[in-house]
């Protein structure tokens, strides 16, 4: 699950996650982030470094 807000600056980034994941399959990640308006380094870090652990950990509940 992607955090709703950036931990550093507080900008809402959770709303762009779905479109980001769809578009990075066919486009460059940097260009997609620029197009979505994610310009700050801290916000870009949140999206680029996110790992979907929910799918990995769900069988162990």
N, C-alpha and C positions, 0 to 999 in steps of 0.2 A: 504494500500500500504506500503510495507516494504521500508525503506530508502535504497538508493543505497550504501551508505557508513556508517560505524560506526561513531557515533557522537563524540566519544572520540579519537580514534586512526586514523580514516580515511581509514581503510581497506575496500575493496569492499566486501560487504556481500549480496547484492541484487541478485547476480547470483546464490546463493545456496538456495534461498527461496523455489522454486518449489520442488526441490528434498527433502528438509528438511520436508516440509508439507506432502509429500507422504510417507516418511519413518517413521515418528514418529507415524503413525497409527499402525504400527506393531512392532516397535523397541523402545528401550529406547532412550529418547531424548539426553542424555549425550553421548551415544555411537555414535549416528548419527552425532552429532557436532564434536566429535573427528575424525570420519571417513572423514568428509567433510573438515577438516583442520581448524576449528574454535576453536582455543585454548585459545585466550585471554578472560579474564573475561568480558571485555567491549563488545566484539563482541557477546559473548554468551548471554549476557543480552539483546542485541538488538533483537535477534531471539526468545529467550524464553519469553520475556515479550510483544511481539507484539500482538496487538488486531486488528482484521480486522473490522475497523469501516466503510469501504466503503459500505459494504452490509447493515449495519444498517442505515446509513445516506442517502443512495441514494433515498429512496422514498420521502424524504423531499425537494428535489431540485426543 
